[in-house]
């Protein structure tokens, strides 16, 4: 069975197939397949494609309907994961095939849930079965229990109840809806999943249903040990497909009663300017609801849509392996769009095994933008379709001053959301749903002509107001604008020929404030001039994303990197800059931004930037006459700026006022200094600096033994020079940069931790080339040495790559394109593979090691022959390996063609000849190696 093997060690990871009787016992392991592929999606029916020979052991099990399970092992027992049980209900093959190779297309066990349908009962309303304010579990259990009572899917088990999901948690959603008779269980599951109400899976023959985003939405992308799928180790290739076809920056929503609302998105990607779209939305007559729907639509259409496929490496070198390390629905770290590590959600795992037992597969991933798009689509569907509530606040209606009226419509639900108005302020919108009224208070059938909806703030004494009216067929109402942060009470009643019906029970719903933080701002742009620092912002979010309309201000933060502790030093309300004075000279200060919106939501901190203030005057004056950058030191100059001879006597000179920098060269001679008058105790700490010591004045004899040995030189940044040719050593970032004279295109050496758990990794990067298109990067980790050409920004692959790892070696080329990846990969188990394409023979060179190609020879003879020229005369003898396809065989399979004799009749350094004992055309495919 297919497995990852390390010589001398137990099996690390294995996959196999097992057969079961329908709804019955295990039959055994299918050991001799011809290859299989299983697709395991989130929230949908999985599938299995299997090839099997009728002569192989276990073929008799597949000859009749059965169940097939995928199992995995990590060195212990074998485990059947979720969604890995399949139904053998479809097969194909050729009875004339002596090998009796059969192909099976098997859906997941959940496929037969479509065979359980909803029947009508005695409580039908307008031809539908109503479910009033119930949990998802209640609806699904109704379909299952009624179906099994009729004998449907007897093998199906469920482990959720009407009050608890399969994880033992109370249901978080309540639904009011009516289902058509004939709705099947699978359709109900998929629809509820697409609405964002539930997640579901099959474990063997057991249906498990969870609150959405809980058990099947694990966060494995954060924390101290995230699941990090890395290129070359866990992932082999990372193709992306991106499109702007559905992008728009403006939408016109056309509702009922002539309502027309335009919504724009200034943050949308618009390289060619404004792109418009139109949406006709029947049933919407409320401007706030139309605005909310338009904002949802534009957020989904405001950026490039990217599909991420990641090819799996399943080997002993892989750190994370499918099903055991991660599963569909999990959030993991993986190369996202353009290969940067991102938090992505696994939407599907595909596993494959060929006839030789080699394992492979791929992942379909959603980045955080696509996951947000899915949630927005679900929220929009909830507004239009109604019927779902997240449970509200659990509040009680405030008392009526004059009593309350009994309910008539039942199952009233309210769901509130926040949206931004045209000025960027948060407003509230509520969607209400209830069951149709079909009878009067005495239970006699009645035809109503419409509904009235009332609302008020949920406080005693507040007046009820009529906020919506619908016709008899519409049991959904949308209301806006509402005040965010308030809790509202809603009630509805039916009308019949002008007679007002009884009010429903109240639905209590808080209106949430906007909870979405702004995008992370771009990195601060820092400059220093005239002893101050200028901190500038370009008004954008990271990756040049425009800021949304509700951003109120940008907060500017600063800290000393040697004594961390962020402090806010100012703010901006739009693109611009502030000036930061009073900073100590040539001492690093670190800056960062956060953005905050009108609802108080604050973004994460931006990438930081660091700068040191450049002095305004010569450094010899700093601390002597000028105190930092602020003022002249008291007493450093007399009142009269002109000092005459003899006016300054010893009594007028303060202690320590005269220092070495104030004494002219050679003004004090040896004759004026008494022997032994200057001793070490007379020198202030740091009184003698490098500028006071003449060249060559300090010799080896003048330095005491061990005076420097073992000492520590402190300071965040060490520079050999302020400008020009220099090196800069920054201890806060473990960063050493080398600057050639007159340029900022520097070479860098630095170290990072966390790239590989528990390791420190060293990098050396070059400056960019003369075309500003590439730079080289050298990486040294404990188990990996990597040399590659990167893009000018230092990200993305852009040329040759060499990996020397603990368990593999790789050499080749990759610049991010799907067809440019070319390399040879050598594994530690003695095997290797080659990726890429060989040169066609039309590009051959005399010293090529491999010469490959194909050519067609027209009919002639017999004997028919073709002479192939290599092009150049090869440097040494060639050994052609040739395959021939006889044109007389036609293009169809079958056993009606008798092969003709043929051979390679001639070979030299210039080419080779093939003869065919027939007059038909033929094609040659060859591989020739030079030896």
N, C-alpha and C positions, 0 to 999 in steps of 0.2 A: 504494500500500500504506500502511497506517496507520503514522504516525510523528509524533514530536514535532519541530516545525519552529520555529526562531528565524530571523526574517527576516535575510538577509545572512550567515548562518552555515551550515555543513554540518549535515546531519541529526544530531541528538544521540542519539535512541533510536527504533528502529523494530521492528515485529513483522510477520511475514508467514507465509503457509502455502505449503508446497511438496509436490508429489505425487511418489511413487516407485512403481515396479512392485513387486509382492509379491516380497520377497527379492531385488529387482533394482535397476536403474539409476534415476537421477533422471529424472522426466518434465518438470518445470517448475514455475513459480510459479502458484498459484491467485490471480489478481489481482482477481477480480470477485465476491467472496462477498457474501452478504446479512447477514453478522454471524456471529460465532463466540464460543465461551467454552470455555476449557481449564482443568481443575482438576488441579493437580500436587501430590499428597499425598506425605508421607514414609512409606515402607514399605508402600505399597499401589498398586493399579492406577489410573493417571490416566485421565481421560476428556476427550473433545472433542465439543462440539455445534456443528454447522456448518450454515448455510443457504446454498444455492447455486441459481442459476437454470440450468435446462437450456439456455438460450440463450447463457449467458456463456462466454467463453473458458475452456478447461480442464474444461468439464462432461463432455466425453467421457472424461476420465481417471476421474472419479468415477462414471461409469455402470457400471464394472466394479470388482471388488475391487482395492484399491490401498492404499498407505500414505500417510499425510499427516503432515508434520512441521511443528511450530511453530519458527520461527527468529527470532532477534533480532539487532539490530545497534546498535552505539554509535558509528557514524560510519565504521567501516572495513568489513570483510567481514561476511558473515552467518554466525551460529553457531547450531547446533542444541544446545540444552541437554539435560541429562539428563531422562529421563522425558517427552520431548516427541515421540515417534513413536507414531502411532495407526493403527488398522486400520479400513478402510472395509468393515465387514461388515454394517451395518444401515442401511436407508434407508426413508424414507416420503415420500409426496407424493400429489397429486390429479391424475389424468390429465385432468380437465376444466379444470384451471387453465391459462389461456392463458399465464401467465407461467412455467409449469413450475417453480415454486419447490419445491425438494426440501430435506428435512431429513435430516441424517445424525447418528446417535449412534455415536461411535467410542470403543471402549476403547483403552487404551494397549497397546503392543506386548507388554507382559508378560502380557496377558490370555491369549495362546495358550500360556503355560507350563503352563496347566491341561491342555493336550493331551498333556503328557508324564507318564506314570504309571509307578509302580514295579511291575515284574513279579516273580512269585515265582522263586526259584532253588533249588538243591539244598541250601542251608544253612538252610532254614526251621526255626524253633523255635516250636512251638504255633501254626502258621499265620502267623507273622510273620517278617520279615527282620531279623536282629539286626545292629546296628552297635556294636561293643565298643570303647570308649575311643578314639574317632576324632575328627578335627577336623570342623567344619561343612563345610569345603571338600571333605572326602572323601565325605560323604553327598551333597552337592549334585552333585558331579562324577559320582558313580555314577549318579544319575538321568539326568543329561544325556547321558553317554557311552552308556549302555545304550539310552536312547530314540533317540538319533541313529543308533545302529547298526541300529535297526529302521526308520529312515527318518523319524522324527518331527522336527519343527521344524528342517529343514536349514539355515535361515538364522540360527539362534541361534549366537552366539559367546560364550565365557567367557574371562576373563583372570585367574582365580585358580587356585591349585593346592591340593593336599591339605595343603601345609605353609605357604603364604603367601596372604594375602588380596589383593584387587585393588590395594591400596596398597603391596604389597610387604612387609607386616609379618607376622611369624609369628602364627598363630592363637592367641588367648589362652584359648579355651575347648576343653574336651574333653567328648565326649558318649558316653554309653552308652544306647542306646534300641533299640526294635524297632518297625518300621513295618509297617502293614497293606499287603498288595498292593493296588494301586489308588490309593494316596496319590499325588497329583500334585505336580509340581515347584512350582507356585505356592503350594499349601497349605503345603508344607514351608518355603518362603521366608517366608511370612507368619507361620507358627507360630514359627519360630526368631527372627524379628524381634520378635514379641510377647513372647517369653521373654527378650528382652534379650541374645541371643547375637550377633546380626548386625545390620547395616544393609545395605540393598541398593538398587540403582537400575538402570535400563536406559539405556545410552548408544547411541542408535540401535537396533541389533539385538544389542548386546553386553550381557550380564548382568555387572554388577559387584557384588561382595559384599565387605563390610569388617567388621572388628571393630567392635562396637557403640560409638557415641559418639566415633569417631575422625574419619575423613574427612567423614562426614555429621553431625558434631556440632561444627562450628567455633565457637570463641568470638570473636564479633565485637562483644561488648557491653562489653569492657574494653580497656585499653591507651590509648595516647595519641590515637588517632583512631578511636573506636568508630563502628559503624554506628548512627546515632541517627535513628529515624523519628519525625518531629515533626508534630504537628497543624498543618494549614494549609500545610505545605510538602510533606511526603511522604504524609501521611494526611489524608483529608478528613473522616471521621467515625469514631467509636470506640464502637459499641454493645456493651454487655456483657449477658450473660444469666447470672444467678446463682440458685442454689437451695440450700435447706437440707433438701430432701426426704429425702436419704439420710443426714443427720447422725445420729450416735449418740454417747453418752458412756459407754455400758457394753455389753459383749457377753458372751454366755454361749456358750462353745465346748463342744459335746457330742461326745466322741470314742468310741473303742472301749472295751469292757469296763467300762462304767459311768463312764468318765472325764468329769468335768464341771468346767470351769475358767471363772471369771468374771474378766474383765479390764476395768478402767475407765481412762478418760482424763480426768484433771482439767483438761487444757488444752483440751478440746473446747468448741466454741461451744454454749452451752446457755441461750438466753434464756428458755426455759420450764421449765428444770430438767432433770432426768435423763431422757434418752431411751435406751431399751434396744433391743437387737437380738439375734438368735439365729442360730447357725451350727452345723449338724450336719456334722461332719468325719469321715467314715469313714476308717479306716486310721491314725488318730492315737491312740496309746495312751500317749503321753509327755507329762507335764504341762508341761515346758519348751517343747516344740514347740507345744502348744496355746496357751501364753502368747504365744509369738512370733507365731503366726498371728493371735491376737486383737489384739496391739499393732499389727500391720500393718493389720488391718482398721479399727481405730479411728483410726489416723493418717490413713487415706484418708477416713474419715467424720467427722473431727473439726472440719471447717470448711466454710464455704460453698463450693460448687463453682461456678466461674466460667468461662464460655466467652467468649473474647475474639475479636471480629471487627473488623478494621480496614480501612476502605475506602481504596483507594489513590488518590493523585493522581499521574497520569503526565503530566507537562508539563515545559516547560523550567525551571520553578521548582523541580522536585523535585531534591533532592541525591542521594538513593539510589533506584535503580530496580530492579525485580525481575529476577532471573536474572543480572544483571551485578553489582549491589551486594550481593545476598544471594540465598539459595536455600533450599529446604526442608531442615530439620535444623539450620540456623544459629541460634546465640544472638545476639540483637541487643537494642538498647535501643529501647523503644517504649512508648507510653502503655499501662499495665496497667489493672488494675481501678481505677476512679475517677480515671483519666487521669494518675496519677503515672508518671514514667519508670521502667521496670523492666527487668531482664534477663528476656527471654522467648525461647521457642524457636518457630521457625516450623514449624508442622505441615502447612500447606498454602498454596500460592499459587494463586489463581484469576485468570486473565487473560481479558479480553474485548475485543472490537472490534465496533462496530456497523457497519451498512451504509455509514455516512458516514465511517468511518475513525477514530472517536473511541475512544481506548483507556481502559480502566478495569480494575478488579479489586479483590480484597480478600485479606486474610491471615487465616488461623486461627492463633491463638497460644496457647501454653501458658505460664503463669507458672511460677515455680520450685516452687510448691506442687503444681501439677498434674503437673509432670515428676517430682517426688518420689513422688507417688501412683502413677504408672506404674511406677517402679522398685520400689516396695513390692509392687505387684501381681505383678510378675515374680518377685520373691524368694519370695513366697508360693506361686506356681505351681511354682517350682523345688523347694520343700519337699514339695509334694504329689505332683508328677509325677516328681521326681528326674531323674537322667540328665545333669546338667550340672555341670561343675567348671571353676573359673577357672584351674586348672592347679596349685594347691597351692604349696608352698614349694620343690619340687624336692628335698626332703630324702630321705635314705636311711634305711631301717629300721635301728634299733639291733640289734646282734647278739644272737641267742638263746644262752642259756647251754648249752642242750642241743640245738642244731640247729633247723632250720626244716622245716616240712612242705610238700610241693608243693601248688600251687594247684589248686582244683577249680572254683569259680565264676570266671568271667573278667570283665574289664571293670569291676572294683570301683572306684568313684569316691566321694570324700567332699567335701562342701561345708559349711563351717562359717560360722556367723553369730553375732553378739552380740545379746543382748536384755537388758531390764531386769527384775529380779525385783520382787516386791511392795514391797520396801524401797528400790528405786531403785538397786540394785547391778548391775553388768554381769555376765552369765553367758553361757556359750557353748552353742550347739546345733549339731549336725551331722546332715546328711542323707546317707545312704549308698545307693548304687544298684549293682546288678550284673546280669549276664545270667543267665537261668534255667539250671539244671543239668538236662540231659535224659539223661545217660549216666553209666555207672560209669567207673572208671579204665581199664578195658579197651575202652571205646567201645561197650559194650552198653547199649541203651536201658533206662532205669529210671524208675520213678515215685517221686519223693521225697515226704516228708511235711512238710518244713519246712526252715528255715534258722536257724542260730545266728550271731550277730555278737559278736565280741570286740573289746575296746579296751584300750589302756594308754597311759600317757605314754611318748613316744618317747625313752626313755633305757634304756641297758643295765641289766639286772637288774630292771626294773619288771615286776610280775606282770600277766599277761593276765586280764581279767575279762569274764565273759559280761554283755553290756549290752543285748541285744535278741534276741527270737525272733519269727519270722514264719512264716506258713503257706506252703504250696508255691506258691501263686499270687502271693505278694507278694515282690517283689525290691527293696523299698525299706524302709529302717529309719531312724527318727529317734531321736536320743539327746540327752539333756540331764539335769541341768545339767553343763556342762564348765567348766573353769577358763580364763578368758580369758588369753591370752598363752602358754599351754602349746601344745606340738605333740604331737598324738596319732597313734598308729598304730592302724589298724583292719584286721581280717580277718574273713572269713565262710566258713562251710562248710554243706553240706547234710546232712540226716539222712534215712535210709531205714529205717523199722521199727526205730528205735533205734540203728542203726549210724551212727557218726559218719563223715562224709566227709572228704576232704582239704581243708586250708585254702587259701583264695585267696592270691594275692600281696597284700602289705600296701599299704594306701593311707595315705599320710602327709599330714596336714593340720594347719596351725597354726590355732588358734582366735583370731580377731581380737578386739581390745578394742573397746569402743564408740568410734566415731570421729566421732560426730555432735555438734558443739558446741551449747551451749544457745542459745536465742534472744538477740538483742541486747537488753540491758535498756532500760527507759525512761530518759528524760532525768533527771539529778539535779534534785531539788527543793531550792533553796537559800534560806536566810533568814539574817539577821545580827541579833544582839541582844546587848547587854552585852559588846561587843568580841570576840565569837566568831562563827564561822560554823557553822550547822547544815546538814548534808548528809543528805537523806532519800531513801529508796527505797520505792516502793509495792509491791514484791514481784512486779512483772509484767515481761513482755517488751514490746518496742516494739509499738505498736498494741494495747496492753492484752491481750497473749497471756499466759495463765498459764504459769509456768515448769514444766518437767518435774520428775519426782520425783527425778532424780539430780543436780540442781544442789546443789553443796556450799556455795559461798559466793559473795558478790558482792565483787569487788575495787574499791576506791575509789581513784581516781587524781587527782592535782592537778599543775598546772604554772602557771608565770608566763607569760602569753601574750606578754610582751615578751622572755622568755628561754626559749623552748620546751624542754621536757624533762620527760616525765611521770615522777612518782614515786608509788609506792603509799603511801597514808597510813592505811589501815585497811581493814576488811572487815565485811560483815554476812552472817549466815546465814539471814536472813528479812527481811521488810519491817520497816523501822525507820529510825533515824538515828544519826549520830555527831556529836560536837562537835569542831571544829577550832580550837584556841586559838593564840595567839602569832603571828597574821598581822599584817603591817604595815597601819596604818590607810589607808583610802581608796585602796588599791592593788588592782587586779583580780587575782583568782585564778580559774583555769579548772578545772572538775571534770568527770570522766567516770567511767562504770562499765564493767566487764567481768564476765561470769559464767563460772564454771568448775565443771565437774562432777566426779564422783568418779573418772572415768577420766582426768582431766587435760585434757580438751578445753575450750578457752576461746573465748568468743564474740568477735565483733568489738567494737570500742569503741563505746559509746553516743554519741548526740548530746551535745555538750558544753553546759555552762551556766557562766556567769561571774557573779561577785559581788565587791564590795569591802567589807571589814570596816568597820562603822560605829564611830566612837570611843566610848569609855565616858564620857569627860569632855570639857570644853571644850578645843578645840584649842590655846588659848594656853598650857596647862600641858604639852602634849606636847612632849617634847624639852627642856623647861626644868626643871621640878620632877619630872615623871613621864617616865621613859625608856620610850617606847612604851607597851605595855600591861602591863609586868611589875613595875616597882618604882620607888621614889623615888631619884633620882640622889644618890649619895654626896656629902655636904657641902652639899646644897641647903638644908637646915634645920639649925640647931644642936641640940645635945642637949636644951636647955631650949626647949620649944615657945614660951615667952613671951620675947620679946626686949625688954629695957628700954632706955631712952634711954642712949646713950653706951657700950653694951656692944659694939657692933660698930665697930671702928676700921679704918683702912685696912690694917693688917697682917693683920687677920683675913679680909680679902676676897681670895679667890683671883683670879688674873689672869683676866680675861674673865668673872668670875662675875656681875658686874652688867651686864645688857644692857638695851636700851631698854624691854623689856616690864616690867622690875622698877622703873623710875623713874616716880614719880607725875607726872601731867600738870602742867606748869609748875614742877616742882621745881627744875629747872636753868634759870636765866635767862641772858640774854645777858651780863649784867654779870659773871657767874661764869665765863664762858668767855673765855679770852684770845684776842685776835685771832690767827687762824691756827693756833690750838691743835688744831683738828680738821681733819684733811686726809684725802684719799681713802685713804691708806695705813693710817689708823687704823680704818677701817671693815672689819669682817669680811665675807667673802663672804656675801651673802644676809642681812646684819644688818638692813638696812632692808627691811621687807616692806610689803605693801599696807596692813596693819592699823596701821602706825606712821605713815602719811602722812595728814595731815589733808585733808579734802575741799578741792579746788581748790588744794592746796599746790603741786602740780606743774603749772606752766603751760608753754605752748609755748616760752617764752623759756628755760625751765630744761632743756629737752631739746636736747642737741647735735644738729646736723644729721647725718643718716644714722645716728643711734644705733639705730634700729629697722630701717631699710630693709635687706632682704637677710638678716635674722636668721631663725632657726628656733626656733619654740616647740615643745618636745618634750613627750611624755607620751602614754600610751595613750588616756586618756579626758579630755576637756575638758567640764566642766559649768558652766553659768551659775549654777546653784544646786543645793543638795543635795535640796531638796524644793520643792513648789509649782510655779508656772509656771516652766519652764526648758527649755533645750535640752541634749542630751547628744551629744557628738561622740566616736565610738569609732574610732580609727585602725586598730585590729586587725581590725575587720570592715568598714571603710569605710562606717560607719553613722552617720547624723545623725537624731536623734529629737527631736520637739517635743512637750512635755507641757503641756496646758492646766492651769490651777490646779486642784488637788484631784482629779485623775483620772489613771489609767494608760492611758487610751484614746488613745494617741499617734499622731501622723503620722510616717512614717518615710521617709527617703531613703537609699538604699544602692546599692552597685555590686558586681557579681560578674563573674568571668571564667570561661570554660569553658562557658557556656551555648551560645554559638556559637563554634566554633574560632577562636582568634586574636583574639577581640573582648572588649572590656569592655562590659558592659550595665548601664545605670542604671535603677533602679526608684524610684518614689514610690508609697507606699501610704497610704491614709487610715486613721483609726480606724474602728471598727465603727459602724453606725447605732444608733438608739435601741432597735431590736428585737433587736440582736445577731445579725442574720441576714446582713449583707453588709458589704463594704468595697470601695473603689475601688482599682485598681492601674494605674499608668502606667509603661510600659516603653519605654525608648529604647535601641535597638541601632544598629549601623552601617547596616543595611539594613532596619530594621523599627521602626516606632513603633506600640505597641499600648496601647489603652485598654480596660479591661474591668472588670466588676463581679465580684468573687470572693465566696466564702463567708466567714463570719466568721473562720475560721481562716487565711484567706489562700490556701486551696487550693480547686480546683474552680471552674467557671464558674457564675455565679448572676445573669446579667442581660445587659445590653447589651455589645457588643464592637465595637471599631473598630480595624482594621489598616490602616496606611499603610506599604506595603513597597516595596522597590526595583522589584519586578516585578509587584505586584498591589495592589489595594485591596479592603477588605471592611468592610461595615457591617451589623450585625444584632443578633440576640439568641440566647443559649444558656444554659440553666441545668442542663445535664447530662442532660435527658430526651430520649428518642429523637424525640419529636414536638414539641419546643420549639425546635429549631434553625431559625432564620429569618434569612436574610441575602442580600445582593446582593454578588456577587464580580466584580470587574473585573480582567481580566488585561492584562499589558503588551503583548499582541499585538493589542489592540483588541477582544477578545471578552469577553463577560460571561455569567454565569448567575445565576439566582435560586433559592435553596433555601427551602422552607417551603410554606405553604398560603395562599391568598387567602381573605379574609372571604367567607362565604356572603352572598347578597343580603339575608337577613333581618336582618343587622347593618349595613346600609348607612347612610352619613351623606351629607348633601347635598354635602359637599366631597370625597368619595372620588374618587381619580383613576381607579380601576378598579372596575367593578361586575360581578360574575360569579355564575353560578349555573346551576341546571337546574330544570325544572318539567315536569309531565305534564299534557296537555290531553285531556279525554275526547272521544269521537267526537260528531259532529254535522254538520249541513249536508247536502250540500255547497252553497256552499263552507264548509269547516270553518275556524274561526278561534280564536285565543287572544290575549288582551290581557294583557300582563305589566306590572305596576306596579313601579317601582323602590323603592317605599316612600316615602322622602322625595322632595320636589321638588328635583332636583339643581341646584346653583348655576349651572351653565352647560350648554350643549347637549351631548348625548350621542351617541356614534357606536357603535351596537350591531353586533357581529359575531356572527352566529347560525348554529348548525348544527341541523338538524331530523332526527329519526329517526321515520319513518312507522311507526305501529303495525301497518299492514296488511302490512308486510314479514315479520312474525313474528320469531322469535329465532334462526333458523338461517341459515347461510351458503348461498350458491348463486346461480344466475343466473335463477331462476324469477320474480323480482319486477320489475315495471315501475315505475320511479319516477314519482310524481305531481308536478305543478307546484306550487310554493309560493314565497312571497316575504315579505319584511318590508314590510307595507303602510302602516305608520304609525310615526312616532317623534317623541318630544318629551322635555322634561325630566322628565316624570312616568313615562314607560314607552314600550313599543313594542308593535306588533301584528303577528302572523304569520297569513297565510291559506294553507290547504292545499286543493287541488282534489280532495278525497276526504272521505268521512265517517268515516274511521278515526281512532282516537286517535293522538296524536303527542306526542313529547317534545322540549323545547327545551333546548339547551345554549348559553349565550351568554357573551360577554365584551364589555363596553361600556366605552369610555374617555371621560372628560370632556375637552372641548376648548373 
